[in-house]
């Protein structure tokens, strides 16, 4: 064998090994890319549905429900304050000497007081 033939054989062998190594690396990168693509697709689906994995409720629906409850709570507090005011004025007109400052019933947890801070302490 001539030295040029040996040199060409080794050069071809190195080229084959590099090509094979690159093909294996490309296959590995393709599989990782496919796996990441599947994970991204899963996350996109979860985010588009906005469903809590623990309770199964849509987070946007949960947010709307919470806002509705907060709004109803504010409205009910206003009604309670209005009723307390009406009751105080009625009791003051009906019996001005014997008007209690606090009115509790064992069956009713609501407290009627002249001082609004007292209401929050008892409630």
Backbone atoms as SQL, in Angstrom:
CREATE TABLE atoms (id INTEGER PRIMARY KEY, chain TEXT, resi INTEGER, resn TEXT, atom TEXT, x REAL, y REAL, z REAL);
INSERT INTO atoms VALUES
  (1, 'A', 1, 'UNK', 'N', 0.844, -1.190, 0.000),
  (2, 'A', 1, 'UNK', 'CA', 0.000, 0.000, 0.000),
  (3, 'A', 1, 'UNK', 'C', 0.877, 1.236, 0.000),
  (4, 'A', 2, 'UNK', 'N', 0.412, 2.143, -0.739),
  (5, 'A', 2, 'UNK', 'CA', 1.136, 3.401, -0.834),
  (6, 'A', 2, 'UNK', 'C', 0.763, 4.280, 0.348),
  (7, 'A', 3, 'UNK', 'N', 1.648, 5.148, 0.755),
  (8, 'A', 3, 'UNK', 'CA', 1.327, 6.036, 1.877),
  (9, 'A', 3, 'UNK', 'C', 0.133, 6.943, 1.602),
  (10, 'A', 4, 'UNK', 'N', -0.084, 7.311, 0.359),
  (11, 'A', 4, 'UNK', 'CA', -1.257, 8.152, 0.050),
  (12, 'A', 4, 'UNK', 'C', -2.546, 7.369, 0.246),
  (13, 'A', 5, 'UNK', 'N', -2.527, 6.061, -0.064),
  (14, 'A', 5, 'UNK', 'CA', -3.718, 5.224, 0.137),
  (15, 'A', 5, 'UNK', 'C', -4.025, 5.093, 1.637),
  (16, 'A', 6, 'UNK', 'N', -2.996, 4.912, 2.450),
  (17, 'A', 6, 'UNK', 'CA', -3.186, 4.804, 3.897),
  (18, 'A', 6, 'UNK', 'C', -3.726, 6.124, 4.435),
  (19, 'A', 7, 'UNK', 'N', -3.156, 7.233, 3.942),
  (20, 'A', 7, 'UNK', 'CA', -3.605, 8.559, 4.374),
  (21, 'A', 7, 'UNK', 'C', -5.075, 8.771, 4.000),
  (22, 'A', 8, 'UNK', 'N', -5.464, 8.381, 2.802),
  (23, 'A', 8, 'UNK', 'CA', -6.866, 8.535, 2.372),
  (24, 'A', 8, 'UNK', 'C', -7.786, 7.644, 3.198),
  (25, 'A', 9, 'UNK', 'N', -7.356, 6.405, 3.493),
  (26, 'A', 9, 'UNK', 'CA', -8.185, 5.495, 4.284),
  (27, 'A', 9, 'UNK', 'C', -8.467, 6.086, 5.658),
  (28, 'A', 10, 'UNK', 'N', -7.422, 6.614, 6.338),
  (29, 'A', 10, 'UNK', 'CA', -7.606, 7.223, 7.664),
  (30, 'A', 10, 'UNK', 'C', -8.477, 8.480, 7.593),
  (31, 'A', 11, 'UNK', 'N', -8.284, 9.238, 6.528),
  (32, 'A', 11, 'UNK', 'CA', -9.107, 10.454, 6.365),
  (33, 'A', 11, 'UNK', 'C', -10.571, 10.056, 6.182),
  (34, 'A', 12, 'UNK', 'N', -10.855, 9.069, 5.397),
  (35, 'A', 12, 'UNK', 'CA', -12.226, 8.592, 5.180),
  (36, 'A', 12, 'UNK', 'C', -12.825, 8.028, 6.479),
  (37, 'A', 13, 'UNK', 'N', -11.983, 7.301, 7.204),
  (38, 'A', 13, 'UNK', 'CA', -12.451, 6.719, 8.466),
  (39, 'A', 13, 'UNK', 'C', -12.824, 7.824, 9.457),
  (40, 'A', 14, 'UNK', 'N', -11.977, 8.852, 9.571),
  (41, 'A', 14, 'UNK', 'CA', -12.288, 9.980, 10.480),
  (42, 'A', 14, 'UNK', 'C', -13.570, 10.690, 10.042),
  (43, 'A', 15, 'UNK', 'N', -13.753, 10.865, 8.754),
  (44, 'A', 15, 'UNK', 'CA', -14.955, 11.512, 8.225),
  (45, 'A', 15, 'UNK', 'C', -16.195, 10.673, 8.554),
  (46, 'A', 16, 'UNK', 'N', -16.089, 9.357, 8.411),
  (47, 'A', 16, 'UNK', 'CA', -17.211, 8.469, 8.747),
  (48, 'A', 16, 'UNK', 'C', -17.557, 8.558, 10.235),
  (49, 'A', 17, 'UNK', 'N', -16.528, 8.558, 11.070),
  (50, 'A', 17, 'UNK', 'CA', -16.769, 8.623, 12.513),
  (51, 'A', 17, 'UNK', 'C', -17.421, 9.954, 12.898),
  (52, 'A', 18, 'UNK', 'N', -16.937, 11.056, 12.307),
  (53, 'A', 18, 'UNK', 'CA', -17.562, 12.364, 12.589),
  (54, 'A', 18, 'UNK', 'C', -19.012, 12.387, 12.121),
  (55, 'A', 19, 'UNK', 'N', -19.284, 11.869, 10.957),
  (56, 'A', 19, 'UNK', 'CA', -20.655, 11.843, 10.428),
  (57, 'A', 19, 'UNK', 'C', -21.570, 11.012, 11.319),
  (58, 'A', 20, 'UNK', 'N', -21.082, 9.846, 11.722),
  (59, 'A', 20, 'UNK', 'CA', -21.875, 8.981, 12.590),
  (60, 'A', 20, 'UNK', 'C', -22.134, 9.668, 13.934),
  (61, 'A', 21, 'UNK', 'N', -21.125, 10.318, 14.494),
  (62, 'A', 21, 'UNK', 'CA', -21.276, 11.031, 15.760),
  (63, 'A', 21, 'UNK', 'C', -22.295, 12.162, 15.622),
  (64, 'A', 22, 'UNK', 'N', -22.238, 12.893, 14.516),
  (65, 'A', 22, 'UNK', 'CA', -23.196, 13.986, 14.298),
  (66, 'A', 22, 'UNK', 'C', -24.612, 13.453, 14.118),
  (67, 'A', 23, 'UNK', 'N', -24.745, 12.305, 13.411),
  (68, 'A', 23, 'UNK', 'CA', -26.080, 11.712, 13.248),
  (69, 'A', 23, 'UNK', 'C', -26.664, 11.299, 14.593),
  (70, 'A', 24, 'UNK', 'N', -25.858, 10.681, 15.438),
  (71, 'A', 24, 'UNK', 'CA', -26.317, 10.270, 16.768),
  (72, 'A', 24, 'UNK', 'C', -26.695, 11.484, 17.614),
  (73, 'A', 25, 'UNK', 'N', -25.877, 12.536, 17.546),
  (74, 'A', 25, 'UNK', 'CA', -26.179, 13.764, 18.293),
  (75, 'A', 25, 'UNK', 'C', -27.460, 14.409, 17.774),
  (76, 'A', 26, 'UNK', 'N', -27.648, 14.414, 16.460),
  (77, 'A', 26, 'UNK', 'CA', -28.864, 14.973, 15.873),
  (78, 'A', 26, 'UNK', 'C', -30.102, 14.186, 16.304),
  (79, 'A', 27, 'UNK', 'N', -29.995, 12.861, 16.342),
  (80, 'A', 27, 'UNK', 'CA', -31.125, 12.039, 16.787),
  (81, 'A', 27, 'UNK', 'C', -31.466, 12.336, 18.245),
  (82, 'A', 28, 'UNK', 'N', -30.454, 12.475, 19.073),
  (83, 'A', 28, 'UNK', 'CA', -30.665, 12.798, 20.477),
  (84, 'A', 28, 'UNK', 'C', -31.343, 14.167, 20.617),
  (85, 'A', 29, 'UNK', 'N', -30.853, 15.145, 19.874),
  (86, 'A', 29, 'UNK', 'CA', -31.439, 16.492, 19.922),
  (87, 'A', 29, 'UNK', 'C', -32.876, 16.497, 19.389),
  (88, 'A', 30, 'UNK', 'N', -33.149, 15.703, 18.355),
  (89, 'A', 30, 'UNK', 'CA', -34.517, 15.606, 17.827),
  (90, 'A', 30, 'UNK', 'C', -35.466, 15.027, 18.872),
  (91, 'A', 31, 'UNK', 'N', -35.014, 13.975, 19.567),
  (92, 'A', 31, 'UNK', 'CA', -35.886, 13.369, 20.586),
  (93, 'A', 31, 'UNK', 'C', -36.133, 14.348, 21.738),
  (94, 'A', 32, 'UNK', 'N', -35.088, 15.083, 22.151),
  (95, 'A', 32, 'UNK', 'CA', -35.271, 16.095, 23.195),
  (96, 'A', 32, 'UNK', 'C', -36.211, 17.195, 22.725),
  (97, 'A', 33, 'UNK', 'N', -36.058, 17.601, 21.464),
  (98, 'A', 33, 'UNK', 'CA', -36.918, 18.642, 20.902),
  (99, 'A', 33, 'UNK', 'C', -38.374, 18.184, 20.861),
  (100, 'A', 34, 'UNK', 'N', -38.607, 16.943, 20.467),
  (101, 'A', 34, 'UNK', 'CA', -39.972, 16.402, 20.436),
  (102, 'A', 34, 'UNK', 'C', -40.573, 16.342, 21.840),
  (103, 'A', 35, 'UNK', 'N', -39.749, 15.929, 22.828),
  (104, 'A', 35, 'UNK', 'CA', -40.224, 15.848, 24.200),
  (105, 'A', 35, 'UNK', 'C', -40.592, 17.244, 24.720),
  (106, 'A', 36, 'UNK', 'N', -39.736, 18.225, 24.455),
  (107, 'A', 36, 'UNK', 'CA', -40.021, 19.596, 24.892),
  (108, 'A', 36, 'UNK', 'C', -41.247, 20.153, 24.173),
  (109, 'A', 37, 'UNK', 'N', -41.391, 19.827, 22.904),
  (110, 'A', 37, 'UNK', 'CA', -42.572, 20.266, 22.155),
  (111, 'A', 37, 'UNK', 'C', -43.850, 19.705, 22.753),
  (112, 'A', 38, 'UNK', 'N', -43.813, 18.430, 23.162),
  (113, 'A', 38, 'UNK', 'CA', -44.989, 17.809, 23.788),
  (114, 'A', 38, 'UNK', 'C', -45.298, 18.476, 25.132),
  (115, 'A', 39, 'UNK', 'N', -44.242, 18.792, 25.907),
  (116, 'A', 39, 'UNK', 'CA', -44.462, 19.479, 27.182),
  (117, 'A', 39, 'UNK', 'C', -45.059, 20.862, 26.962),
  (118, 'A', 40, 'UNK', 'N', -44.547, 21.586, 25.983),
  (119, 'A', 40, 'UNK', 'CA', -45.075, 22.929, 25.682),
  (120, 'A', 40, 'UNK', 'C', -46.536, 22.827, 25.268),
  (121, 'A', 41, 'UNK', 'N', -46.851, 21.853, 24.423),
  (122, 'A', 41, 'UNK', 'CA', -48.240, 21.674, 23.984),
  (123, 'A', 41, 'UNK', 'C', -49.148, 21.377, 25.179),
  (124, 'A', 42, 'UNK', 'N', -48.677, 20.550, 26.095),
  (125, 'A', 42, 'UNK', 'CA', -49.458, 20.232, 27.297),
  (126, 'A', 42, 'UNK', 'C', -49.698, 21.498, 28.124),
  (127, 'A', 43, 'UNK', 'N', -48.651, 22.298, 28.316),
  (128, 'A', 43, 'UNK', 'CA', -48.803, 23.533, 29.098),
  (129, 'A', 43, 'UNK', 'C', -49.745, 24.510, 28.407),
  (130, 'A', 44, 'UNK', 'N', -49.675, 24.593, 27.106),
  (131, 'A', 44, 'UNK', 'CA', -50.581, 25.486, 26.357),
  (132, 'A', 44, 'UNK', 'C', -52.024, 25.046, 26.560),
  (133, 'A', 45, 'UNK', 'N', -52.263, 23.729, 26.499),
  (134, 'A', 45, 'UNK', 'CA', -53.626, 23.225, 26.709),
  (135, 'A', 45, 'UNK', 'C', -54.110, 23.524, 28.124),
  (136, 'A', 46, 'UNK', 'N', -53.247, 23.317, 29.113),
  (137, 'A', 46, 'UNK', 'CA', -53.633, 23.578, 30.501),
  (138, 'A', 46, 'UNK', 'C', -53.926, 25.062, 30.687),
  (139, 'A', 47, 'UNK', 'N', -53.073, 25.925, 30.146),
  (140, 'A', 47, 'UNK', 'CA', -53.286, 27.362, 30.293),
  (141, 'A', 47, 'UNK', 'C', -54.527, 27.833, 29.540),
  (142, 'A', 48, 'UNK', 'N', -54.799, 27.229, 28.397),
  (143, 'A', 48, 'UNK', 'CA', -55.976, 27.659, 27.636),
  (144, 'A', 48, 'UNK', 'C', -57.265, 27.257, 28.345),
  (145, 'A', 49, 'UNK', 'N', -57.228, 26.135, 29.061),
  (146, 'A', 49, 'UNK', 'CA', -58.413, 25.702, 29.797),
  (147, 'A', 49, 'UNK', 'C', -58.559, 26.432, 31.123),
  (148, 'A', 50, 'UNK', 'N', -57.455, 26.893, 31.705),
  (149, 'A', 50, 'UNK', 'CA', -57.462, 27.577, 33.002),
  (150, 'A', 50, 'UNK', 'C', -58.199, 26.763, 34.060),
  (151, 'A', 51, 'UNK', 'N', -57.888, 25.504, 34.157),
  (152, 'A', 51, 'UNK', 'CA', -58.555, 24.632, 35.120),
  (153, 'A', 51, 'UNK', 'C', -57.582, 24.301, 36.244),
  (154, 'A', 52, 'UNK', 'N', -58.067, 24.466, 37.454),
  (155, 'A', 52, 'UNK', 'CA', -57.260, 24.125, 38.634),
  (156, 'A', 52, 'UNK', 'C', -57.144, 22.606, 38.706),
  (157, 'A', 53, 'UNK', 'N', -55.908, 22.069, 38.774),
  (158, 'A', 53, 'UNK', 'CA', -55.781, 20.613, 38.818),
  (159, 'A', 53, 'UNK', 'C', -56.309, 19.997, 40.105),
  (160, 'A', 54, 'UNK', 'N', -56.391, 20.773, 41.193),
  (161, 'A', 54, 'UNK', 'CA', -56.859, 20.225, 42.465),
  (162, 'A', 54, 'UNK', 'C', -58.379, 20.164, 42.536),
  (163, 'A', 55, 'UNK', 'N', -59.046, 21.258, 42.153),
  (164, 'A', 55, 'UNK', 'CA', -60.503, 21.283, 42.313),
  (165, 'A', 55, 'UNK', 'C', -61.256, 21.144, 40.988),
  (166, 'A', 56, 'UNK', 'N', -60.574, 21.300, 39.848),
  (167, 'A', 56, 'UNK', 'CA', -61.220, 21.153, 38.560),
  (168, 'A', 56, 'UNK', 'C', -62.058, 22.338, 38.143),
  (169, 'A', 57, 'UNK', 'N', -61.948, 23.470, 38.857),
  (170, 'A', 57, 'UNK', 'CA', -62.731, 24.667, 38.540),
  (171, 'A', 57, 'UNK', 'C', -61.887, 25.589, 37.677),
  (172, 'A', 58, 'UNK', 'N', -62.528, 26.185, 36.701),
  (173, 'A', 58, 'UNK', 'CA', -61.845, 27.149, 35.844),
  (174, 'A', 58, 'UNK', 'C', -61.408, 28.341, 36.685),
  (175, 'A', 59, 'UNK', 'N', -60.142, 28.731, 36.549),
  (176, 'A', 59, 'UNK', 'CA', -59.640, 29.838, 37.369),
  (177, 'A', 59, 'UNK', 'C', -60.337, 31.141, 37.011),
  (178, 'A', 60, 'UNK', 'N', -60.700, 31.326, 35.734),
  (179, 'A', 60, 'UNK', 'CA', -61.428, 32.542, 35.377),
  (180, 'A', 60, 'UNK', 'C', -62.819, 32.524, 36.005),
  (181, 'A', 61, 'UNK', 'N', -63.469, 31.346, 36.044),
  (182, 'A', 61, 'UNK', 'CA', -64.778, 31.231, 36.679),
  (183, 'A', 61, 'UNK', 'C', -64.648, 31.441, 38.179),
  (184, 'A', 62, 'UNK', 'N', -63.577, 30.909, 38.772),
  (185, 'A', 62, 'UNK', 'CA', -63.346, 31.070, 40.201),
  (186, 'A', 62, 'UNK', 'C', -63.161, 32.545, 40.530),
  (187, 'A', 63, 'UNK', 'N', -62.442, 33.287, 39.673),
  (188, 'A', 63, 'UNK', 'CA', -62.218, 34.711, 39.875),
  (189, 'A', 63, 'UNK', 'C', -63.546, 35.464, 39.796),
  (190, 'A', 64, 'UNK', 'N', -64.388, 35.119, 38.814),
  (191, 'A', 64, 'UNK', 'CA', -65.690, 35.770, 38.663),
  (192, 'A', 64, 'UNK', 'C', -66.568, 35.469, 39.876),
  (193, 'A', 65, 'UNK', 'N', -66.597, 34.199, 40.309),
  (194, 'A', 65, 'UNK', 'CA', -67.399, 33.818, 41.477),
  (195, 'A', 65, 'UNK', 'C', -66.937, 34.566, 42.720),
  (196, 'A', 66, 'UNK', 'N', -65.645, 34.703, 42.895),
  (197, 'A', 66, 'UNK', 'CA', -65.110, 35.408, 44.059),
  (198, 'A', 66, 'UNK', 'C', -65.521, 36.882, 44.029),
  (199, 'A', 67, 'UNK', 'N', -65.462, 37.492, 42.858),
  (200, 'A', 67, 'UNK', 'CA', -65.872, 38.896, 42.748),
  (201, 'A', 67, 'UNK', 'C', -67.360, 39.067, 43.011),
  (202, 'A', 68, 'UNK', 'N', -68.169, 38.136, 42.544),
  (203, 'A', 68, 'UNK', 'CA', -69.608, 38.198, 42.802),
  (204, 'A', 68, 'UNK', 'C', -69.864, 38.092, 44.302),
  (205, 'A', 69, 'UNK', 'N', -69.181, 37.152, 44.965),
  (206, 'A', 69, 'UNK', 'CA', -69.360, 36.987, 46.412),
  (207, 'A', 69, 'UNK', 'C', -68.905, 38.234, 47.171),
  (208, 'A', 70, 'UNK', 'N', -67.803, 38.831, 46.749),
  (209, 'A', 70, 'UNK', 'CA', -67.339, 40.062, 47.406),
  (210, 'A', 70, 'UNK', 'C', -68.371, 41.176, 47.245),
  (211, 'A', 71, 'UNK', 'N', -68.916, 41.292, 46.045),
  (212, 'A', 71, 'UNK', 'CA', -69.922, 42.316, 45.782),
  (213, 'A', 71, 'UNK', 'C', -71.173, 42.085, 46.640),
  (214, 'A', 72, 'UNK', 'N', -71.616, 40.834, 46.707),
  (215, 'A', 72, 'UNK', 'CA', -72.784, 40.510, 47.534),
  (216, 'A', 72, 'UNK', 'C', -72.493, 40.781, 49.007),
  (217, 'A', 73, 'UNK', 'N', -71.280, 40.480, 49.447),
  (218, 'A', 73, 'UNK', 'CA', -70.892, 40.715, 50.830),
  (219, 'A', 73, 'UNK', 'C', -70.959, 42.203, 51.166),
  (220, 'A', 74, 'UNK', 'N', -70.444, 43.036, 50.291),
  (221, 'A', 74, 'UNK', 'CA', -70.498, 44.490, 50.502),
  (222, 'A', 74, 'UNK', 'C', -71.946, 44.960, 50.572),
  (223, 'A', 75, 'UNK', 'N', -72.766, 44.459, 49.657),
  (224, 'A', 75, 'UNK', 'CA', -74.182, 44.846, 49.629),
  (225, 'A', 75, 'UNK', 'C', -74.891, 44.421, 50.916),
  (226, 'A', 76, 'UNK', 'N', -74.614, 43.202, 51.376),
  (227, 'A', 76, 'UNK', 'CA', -75.249, 42.722, 52.609),
  (228, 'A', 76, 'UNK', 'C', -74.779, 43.506, 53.829),
  (229, 'A', 77, 'UNK', 'N', -73.513, 43.870, 53.863),
  (230, 'A', 77, 'UNK', 'CA', -73.023, 44.694, 54.980),
  (231, 'A', 77, 'UNK', 'C', -73.722, 46.049, 55.007),
  (232, 'A', 78, 'UNK', 'N', -73.917, 46.621, 53.824),
  (233, 'A', 78, 'UNK', 'CA', -74.635, 47.896, 53.753),
  (234, 'A', 78, 'UNK', 'C', -76.062, 47.742, 54.258),
  (235, 'A', 79, 'UNK', 'N', -76.714, 46.640, 53.887),
  (236, 'A', 79, 'UNK', 'CA', -78.075, 46.406, 54.360),
  (237, 'A', 79, 'UNK', 'C', -78.114, 46.231, 55.875),
  (238, 'A', 80, 'UNK', 'N', -77.145, 45.513, 56.443),
  (239, 'A', 80, 'UNK', 'CA', -77.087, 45.320, 57.896),
  (240, 'A', 80, 'UNK', 'C', -76.904, 46.665, 58.586),
  (241, 'A', 81, 'UNK', 'N', -75.996, 47.487, 58.072),
  (242, 'A', 81, 'UNK', 'CA', -75.774, 48.803, 58.672),
  (243, 'A', 81, 'UNK', 'C', -77.038, 49.661, 58.595),
  (244, 'A', 82, 'UNK', 'N', -77.743, 49.589, 57.469),
  (245, 'A', 82, 'UNK', 'CA', -78.975, 50.354, 57.313),
  (246, 'A', 82, 'UNK', 'C', -80.043, 49.857, 58.295),
  (247, 'A', 83, 'UNK', 'N', -80.158, 48.538, 58.456),
  (248, 'A', 83, 'UNK', 'CA', -81.135, 47.984, 59.397),
  (249, 'A', 83, 'UNK', 'C', -80.791, 48.375, 60.836),
  (250, 'A', 84, 'UNK', 'N', -79.502, 48.336, 61.186),
  (251, 'A', 84, 'UNK', 'CA', -79.089, 48.726, 62.526),
  (252, 'A', 84, 'UNK', 'C', -79.428, 50.185, 62.794),
  (253, 'A', 85, 'UNK', 'N', -79.188, 51.019, 61.814),
  (254, 'A', 85, 'UNK', 'CA', -79.494, 52.447, 61.959),
  (255, 'A', 85, 'UNK', 'C', -80.992, 52.660, 62.140),
  (256, 'A', 86, 'UNK', 'N', -81.775, 51.964, 61.336),
  (257, 'A', 86, 'UNK', 'CA', -83.232, 52.081, 61.446),
  (258, 'A', 86, 'UNK', 'C', -83.711, 51.591, 62.805),
  (259, 'A', 87, 'UNK', 'N', -83.195, 50.473, 63.268),
  (260, 'A', 87, 'UNK', 'CA', -83.584, 49.919, 64.557),
  (261, 'A', 87, 'UNK', 'C', -83.194, 50.852, 65.699),
  (262, 'A', 88, 'UNK', 'N', -82.002, 51.438, 65.631),
  (263, 'A', 88, 'UNK', 'CA', -81.585, 52.380, 66.680),
  (264, 'A', 88, 'UNK', 'C', -82.503, 53.598, 66.734),
  (265, 'A', 89, 'UNK', 'N', -82.830, 54.134, 65.554),
  (266, 'A', 89, 'UNK', 'CA', -83.691, 55.325, 65.557),
  (267, 'A', 89, 'UNK', 'C', -85.101, 54.971, 66.036),
  (268, 'A', 90, 'UNK', 'N', -85.610, 53.803, 65.683),
  (269, 'A', 90, 'UNK', 'CA', -86.930, 53.376, 66.140),
  (270, 'A', 90, 'UNK', 'C', -86.939, 53.199, 67.653),
  (271, 'A', 91, 'UNK', 'N', -85.884, 52.536, 68.184),
  (272, 'A', 91, 'UNK', 'CA', -85.829, 52.296, 69.618),
  (273, 'A', 91, 'UNK', 'C', -85.644, 53.606, 70.386),
  (274, 'A', 92, 'UNK', 'N', -84.932, 54.542, 69.807),
  (275, 'A', 92, 'UNK', 'CA', -84.732, 55.838, 70.476),
  (276, 'A', 92, 'UNK', 'C', -86.058, 56.596, 70.557),
  (277, 'A', 93, 'UNK', 'N', -86.874, 56.506, 69.509),
  (278, 'A', 93, 'UNK', 'CA', -88.174, 57.189, 69.534),
  (279, 'A', 93, 'UNK', 'C', -89.169, 56.466, 70.429),
  (280, 'A', 94, 'UNK', 'N', -89.140, 55.131, 70.415),
  (281, 'A', 94, 'UNK', 'CA', -90.125, 54.365, 71.173),
  (282, 'A', 94, 'UNK', 'C', -89.857, 54.402, 72.671),
  (283, 'A', 95, 'UNK', 'N', -88.600, 54.398, 73.093),
  (284, 'A', 95, 'UNK', 'CA', -88.280, 54.301, 74.500),
  (285, 'A', 95, 'UNK', 'C', -86.955, 55.044, 74.767),
  (286, 'A', 96, 'UNK', 'N', -86.967, 56.366, 74.787),
  (287, 'A', 96, 'UNK', 'CA', -85.715, 57.113, 74.889),
  (288, 'A', 96, 'UNK', 'C', -85.004, 56.946, 76.236),
  (289, 'A', 97, 'UNK', 'N', -85.688, 56.706, 77.354),
  (290, 'A', 97, 'UNK', 'CA', -85.020, 56.595, 78.654),
  (291, 'A', 97, 'UNK', 'C', -84.332, 55.246, 78.835),
  (292, 'A', 98, 'UNK', 'N', -84.945, 54.176, 78.395),
  (293, 'A', 98, 'UNK', 'CA', -84.442, 52.837, 78.662),
  (294, 'A', 98, 'UNK', 'C', -83.758, 52.207, 77.436),
  (295, 'A', 99, 'UNK', 'N', -83.139, 53.008, 76.603),
  (296, 'A', 99, 'UNK', 'CA', -82.500, 52.503, 75.398),
  (297, 'A', 99, 'UNK', 'C', -81.204, 51.783, 75.754),
  (298, 'A', 100, 'UNK', 'N', -81.110, 50.492, 75.465),
  (299, 'A', 100, 'UNK', 'CA', -79.861, 49.779, 75.759),
  (300, 'A', 100, 'UNK', 'C', -78.785, 50.157, 74.750),
  (301, 'A', 101, 'UNK', 'N', -77.534, 50.179, 75.219),
  (302, 'A', 101, 'UNK', 'CA', -76.451, 50.469, 74.287),
  (303, 'A', 101, 'UNK', 'C', -76.066, 49.232, 73.493),
  (304, 'A', 102, 'UNK', 'N', -76.282, 48.062, 74.101),
  (305, 'A', 102, 'UNK', 'CA', -76.000, 46.816, 73.397),
  (306, 'A', 102, 'UNK', 'C', -77.205, 45.913, 73.550),
  (307, 'A', 103, 'UNK', 'N', -77.544, 45.231, 72.460),
  (308, 'A', 103, 'UNK', 'CA', -78.732, 44.418, 72.434),
  (309, 'A', 103, 'UNK', 'C', -78.341, 43.043, 71.933),
  (310, 'A', 104, 'UNK', 'N', -78.347, 42.018, 72.804),
  (311, 'A', 104, 'UNK', 'CA', -77.957, 40.667, 72.395),
  (312, 'A', 104, 'UNK', 'C', -79.086, 39.698, 72.677),
  (313, 'A', 105, 'UNK', 'N', -79.229, 38.776, 71.790),
  (314, 'A', 105, 'UNK', 'CA', -80.193, 37.701, 71.948),
  (315, 'A', 105, 'UNK', 'C', -79.398, 36.396, 71.862),
  (316, 'A', 106, 'UNK', 'N', -79.712, 35.454, 72.736),
  (317, 'A', 106, 'UNK', 'CA', -78.930, 34.217, 72.755),
  (318, 'A', 106, 'UNK', 'C', -79.104, 33.431, 71.456),
  (319, 'A', 107, 'UNK', 'N', -80.228, 33.579, 70.781),
  (320, 'A', 107, 'UNK', 'CA', -80.466, 32.877, 69.524),
  (321, 'A', 107, 'UNK', 'C', -79.893, 33.630, 68.333),
  (322, 'A', 108, 'UNK', 'N', -79.639, 34.930, 68.482),
  (323, 'A', 108, 'UNK', 'CA', -79.206, 35.775, 67.382),
  (324, 'A', 108, 'UNK', 'C', -77.783, 36.267, 67.642),
  (325, 'A', 109, 'UNK', 'N', -76.848, 35.968, 66.771),
  (326, 'A', 109, 'UNK', 'CA', -75.470, 36.389, 67.004),
  (327, 'A', 109, 'UNK', 'C', -75.233, 37.862, 66.715),
  (328, 'A', 110, 'UNK', 'N', -76.222, 38.562, 66.161),
  (329, 'A', 110, 'UNK', 'CA', -76.023, 39.962, 65.814),
  (330, 'A', 110, 'UNK', 'C', -76.108, 40.834, 67.053),
  (331, 'A', 111, 'UNK', 'N', -75.278, 41.842, 67.106),
  (332, 'A', 111, 'UNK', 'CA', -75.230, 42.757, 68.229),
  (333, 'A', 111, 'UNK', 'C', -75.594, 44.129, 67.709),
  (334, 'A', 112, 'UNK', 'N', -76.494, 44.795, 68.401),
  (335, 'A', 112, 'UNK', 'CA', -76.886, 46.146, 68.009),
  (336, 'A', 112, 'UNK', 'C', -76.288, 47.084, 69.033),
  (337, 'A', 113, 'UNK', 'N', -75.485, 47.989, 68.561),
  (338, 'A', 113, 'UNK', 'CA', -74.765, 48.869, 69.461),
  (339, 'A', 113, 'UNK', 'C', -74.781, 50.277, 68.905),
  (340, 'A', 114, 'UNK', 'N', -74.638, 51.249, 69.795),
  (341, 'A', 114, 'UNK', 'CA', -74.549, 52.640, 69.365),
  (342, 'A', 114, 'UNK', 'C', -73.177, 52.917, 68.756),
  (343, 'A', 115, 'UNK', 'N', -72.175, 52.130, 69.156),
  (344, 'A', 115, 'UNK', 'CA', -70.813, 52.348, 68.695),
  (345, 'A', 115, 'UNK', 'C', -70.483, 51.318, 67.591),
  (346, 'A', 116, 'UNK', 'N', -70.183, 51.751, 66.373),
  (347, 'A', 116, 'UNK', 'CA', -69.912, 50.802, 65.289),
  (348, 'A', 116, 'UNK', 'C', -68.702, 49.913, 65.548),
  (349, 'A', 117, 'UNK', 'N', -67.710, 50.379, 66.324),
  (350, 'A', 117, 'UNK', 'CA', -66.555, 49.536, 66.623),
  (351, 'A', 117, 'UNK', 'C', -66.958, 48.327, 67.456),
  (352, 'A', 118, 'UNK', 'N', -67.983, 48.461, 68.291),
  (353, 'A', 118, 'UNK', 'CA', -68.457, 47.348, 69.119),
  (354, 'A', 118, 'UNK', 'C', -69.021, 46.222, 68.248),
  (355, 'A', 119, 'UNK', 'N', -69.619, 46.604, 67.112),
  (356, 'A', 119, 'UNK', 'CA', -70.209, 45.607, 66.239),
  (357, 'A', 119, 'UNK', 'C', -69.153, 44.633, 65.720),
  (358, 'A', 120, 'UNK', 'N', -68.019, 45.159, 65.318),
  (359, 'A', 120, 'UNK', 'CA', -66.987, 44.323, 64.744),
  (360, 'A', 120, 'UNK', 'C', -66.313, 43.471, 65.802),
  (361, 'A', 121, 'UNK', 'N', -66.334, 43.891, 67.056),
  (362, 'A', 121, 'UNK', 'CA', -65.732, 43.104, 68.122),
  (363, 'A', 121, 'UNK', 'C', -66.587, 41.877, 68.421),
  (364, 'A', 122, 'UNK', 'N', -67.898, 42.023, 68.344),
  (365, 'A', 122, 'UNK', 'CA', -68.802, 40.917, 68.702),
  (366, 'A', 122, 'UNK', 'C', -69.059, 39.991, 67.540),
  (367, 'A', 123, 'UNK', 'N', -68.973, 40.476, 66.331),
  (368, 'A', 123, 'UNK', 'CA', -69.341, 39.674, 65.159),
  (369, 'A', 123, 'UNK', 'C', -68.308, 38.648, 64.812);
